[in-house]
Amino acid sequence: MTDYTELGVAQIRDGVRGGYFTAAEVADAFNAAVAGATSLNAFITPTPDVAVRHAALVDADRAAGKELGAMAGVPIGMKDLFATRGVQTTAASHILEGFVPEYESTVSHNLWSAGAGMLGKLNLDQFAMGSSNETSYFGNVVNPWRRTGSDVALTPGGSSGGSSAAVAARIAPAATGTDTGGSIRQPAAFAGICGIKPTYGRCSRWGTVAFASSLDQAGPMARDVRDCAIMLGAMAGFDAKDSTSLDLPVPDWEGALSADLKGKRVGIPREYRMDGMDPEIEAAWDKGKTMLRDAGAEVVDISLPHTKYALPAYYIIAPAEASSNLARYDGVRYGLRELPEGAGLQDMYAATRAAGFGDEVKRRVLIGTYVLSAGFYDAYYTQAQKVRTLIARDFAEAWSECDIILAPTTPSAAFPLGEKSDDPLAMYLNDVFAVPASLAGLPAMSVPCGLNGQGLPLGLQIIGRELDEQGVLNAGLAIEARAGFDARPEKWWG
Amino acid sequence: MSVDKTQVAKIASLARISMGEAELDRMVPELNNILDWVEQLGEVDTANVEPTTAVIANALRLRADVVDADPLTGGNLRERVLANAPDAEHGFFAVPKVIE
């Protein structure tokens, strides 16, 4: 008998389309896997009934002879940042606990239209603010991976930590993620899976809880590059309800996958080679160059001179936008209300937000409020937006010398839960390689390339020109084919 | 630039987050660490550089001026709009008394 949880997106879709098994059988298998992995804390709200209902629709369509969609019969995990009609949507915060949307986000709607089903709502860092999934009101997610011979609990990365853990543990064949400054790529790297953030504007932001609107992009996280290509195709597309949605056709990324990189130039940004860099990360990067060369590409050195300023610029821009976006949580229209005895309206706002936001969210709202306040706006916010222009210009100039860029995804492998949670700056540095592409709105992907000496997965990052998701996926495929990454975490969870 | 406890209290008040003394004491050094670190952006010569307004060039669209053109986001959805309100009365959001 087939163990359906061993199958990925393409295999499930093809099997359901071909009638080799039913969507219901697959949903049952993954529902059982989710129920048997609660110690990972990957899900905030499992929705086995929804998965069964979605699967029944697909099976009925097949029985009726209808054409099945790109995600037919594939049950997925939905990051709990996407509004799902009738299912609690929390953004891993207390302030949204119990919020049951009356509408469906465009991305999740697109996925259900393509035949996907929902296993549940996945844990994340609160409002997607964090790099270790330790800021969730609903507790830490634990990485299925452990160091060889150790039972120390490691972070699955963040903010899409529930997504990365669920896919790595094979309790979901794929999951949605969102990436504001690395929140798809860093957890993908920490969990030995693939994840792609498309060009800003490819996926509608409508119905996604907003963090930093000029940076937020949804994307797929799955076990391999092909599965990411399929799922991204189902998520993307023009949406009139998002003013920054790109009015462009969605390419057939899966159909055009090719690991032949003849004629392509791969840029290696010298500024990403940092002092005190982990030698294993450097070795993985070198291995990546060899693999892309072997696929026919030419490797060239490039310069992105403003790289070191990307992270500080991000930590002005993202909190500024967050402080503005999170102003809506006021205890009036939805979510938590704290009304101390005798309190007026202003006291109610302040008490609600004090009780409803976690420490990291408060920190960022305060930083954002400060950098946008009168007298400091130009020195901080305007200067950061000018530096952002220079960072985007660095990439624009690099594209005259190369077609894609290869870099590490993260400065280290997954670290123990608790190791950096008391030091916000140390935590922020996790995203040093991920943030520049976010600031420039470029498509970028992480693919696993091997294990380090402690038996933990390492990821390589590929950054592409705007709208060139295909180039990114193809380079990812070339690495995947050569890395032969088939390691998986040994099951310890229950 | 750095912030002291009085300033942090002012920022928290602007952000409508109530904070006790202990929390303010904890926030001051945390915010200053972050502000010290982002200070390095001052080194970058940005004379003649325009601040980013849109990361991917995209024209703003106009839509037809039709009332409730989109059934999802149009009008006449009072019950659904109020469905998640912590307190709703007579078809409105209810809040504590504002005017004495």
Interface residues (C-beta under 8 A of the other chain):
Chain A: F99 V100 P101 E102 Y103 T199 Y200 G201 S214 L215 A240 K241 S243 T244 L246 D247 H306 K308 Y309 P312 A313 Y315 I316 S323 A327 D330 G331 V332 R333 Y334 G335 L336 R337 L339 A343 G344 L345 Q346 D347 M348 Y349 A350 A351 R353 A354 F357 K362 R363 V365 L366 I367 T369 Y370 S373 F376 A379 Y380 T382 Q383 A384 Q385 K386 V387 R388 T389 L390 A392 P424 L425 L439 A440 G441 E466
Chain B: M1 V3 V8 I11 A12 S13 L14 A15 R16 I17 S18 M19 M27 E30 L31 N33 I34 L35 W37 V38 Q40 L41 G42 V44 T46 V49 E50 P51 T52 T53 A54 V55 I56 N58 L60 R61 R63 D70 L72 T73 L77 R80 V81 A83 N84 A85 P86 D87 F93 V95 P96 K97 V98
